[in-house]
């Protein structure tokens, strides 16, 4: 039997664990719809972009070190707040998707 655990993290929690900020790209689909996707993580104090896979591996390892994820767990998957369409006349920072989901099975 497999038991699947889902950990839902706020963007700021992921940013704190990685020491990097989520970078969103936006594309205006039409005048009333903006599509947002996570492009990468940007290391604080640097212009270097970190791939989401590498950043989420860091989150996974730090959660294991804190005992949130059991030490024997080796594999995980994740969902980034990506490609959400926002119906808005004007894009605003507060409209960014706010959840990152990490999943593992034991």
C-alpha positions as CSV (number, residue, x, y, z in Angstrom):
1,X,0.0,0.0,0.0
2,X,1.3,3.5,-0.9
3,X,0.4,6.5,1.2
4,X,0.6,9.8,-0.6
5,X,1.3,13.0,1.4
6,X,0.6,16.4,0.0
7,X,2.4,19.4,1.4
8,X,1.0,22.8,0.3
9,X,3.4,25.7,0.7
10,X,2.8,29.4,0.3
11,X,5.1,31.1,-2.2
12,X,6.9,33.0,0.5
13,X,7.6,29.7,2.4
14,X,9.2,28.3,-0.8
15,X,11.1,31.5,-1.3
16,X,12.4,31.4,2.3
17,X,13.5,27.7,1.9
18,X,15.3,28.4,-1.4
19,X,16.7,31.9,-0.6
20,X,15.3,32.9,-4.0
21,X,12.3,34.7,-5.4
22,X,9.7,33.2,-7.7
23,X,9.9,34.9,-11.1
24,X,6.6,35.0,-13.0
25,X,6.3,35.7,-16.7
26,X,3.1,37.2,-18.0
27,X,1.5,37.2,-21.4
28,X,-1.6,39.2,-22.2
29,X,-3.9,36.7,-23.9
30,X,-6.4,39.5,-24.7
31,X,-7.2,42.9,-23.2
32,X,-9.0,41.3,-20.2
33,X,-6.9,38.1,-19.6
34,X,-3.3,37.8,-18.4
35,X,-1.6,34.4,-18.2
36,X,1.0,34.0,-15.5
37,X,3.6,31.2,-15.4
38,X,6.6,30.5,-13.1
39,X,9.7,31.1,-15.1
40,X,12.4,30.3,-12.6
41,X,13.7,31.4,-9.2
42,X,16.0,34.4,-8.9
43,X,18.7,34.2,-6.2
44,X,18.5,37.1,-3.9
45,X,21.2,39.7,-4.7
46,X,21.9,38.1,-8.1
47,X,20.5,38.2,-11.6
48,X,21.1,34.4,-11.9
49,X,18.0,32.3,-12.6
50,X,17.7,29.0,-10.9
51,X,15.7,26.2,-12.7
52,X,12.5,25.3,-10.8
53,X,13.6,21.6,-10.6
54,X,16.8,22.6,-8.8
55,X,14.9,25.0,-6.5
56,X,12.3,22.4,-5.6
57,X,15.0,19.8,-4.9
58,X,16.4,22.3,-2.4
59,X,12.9,22.6,-0.8
60,X,12.6,18.8,-0.6
61,X,16.0,18.4,1.0
62,X,15.4,21.2,3.6
63,X,12.0,19.7,4.5
64,X,13.7,16.3,5.0
65,X,16.4,17.9,7.2
66,X,13.6,19.5,9.3
67,X,11.9,16.1,9.7
68,X,8.8,17.2,7.8
69,X,9.5,14.5,5.1
70,X,10.7,11.1,6.3
71,X,14.4,10.5,5.6
72,X,13.6,7.3,3.6
73,X,11.6,9.2,1.0
74,X,13.6,9.6,-2.2
75,X,11.2,10.7,-4.9
76,X,8.7,13.6,-5.0
77,X,6.7,15.6,-7.4
78,X,5.6,19.2,-7.4
79,X,3.2,21.6,-8.9
80,X,4.1,25.2,-9.3
81,X,1.6,28.0,-9.6
82,X,1.8,28.1,-13.3
83,X,-0.2,29.3,-16.3
84,X,-3.1,30.6,-14.4
85,X,-5.3,33.0,-16.3
86,X,-6.4,36.1,-14.6
87,X,-9.4,38.1,-15.8
88,X,-8.4,41.6,-14.9
89,X,-8.4,44.9,-16.5
90,X,-4.9,45.6,-15.0
91,X,-2.4,43.1,-13.7
92,X,-1.4,43.6,-10.1
93,X,1.2,41.9,-7.9
94,X,-1.5,40.7,-5.5
95,X,-3.0,38.5,-8.2
96,X,0.0,36.1,-8.3
97,X,-0.9,32.5,-7.7
98,X,0.1,31.7,-4.1
99,X,0.5,27.9,-3.6
100,X,3.2,25.4,-4.4
101,X,2.3,21.7,-3.9
102,X,4.9,19.1,-3.1
103,X,3.8,15.4,-3.1
104,X,5.6,12.2,-2.0
105,X,4.6,8.6,-1.4
106,X,5.7,6.2,1.3
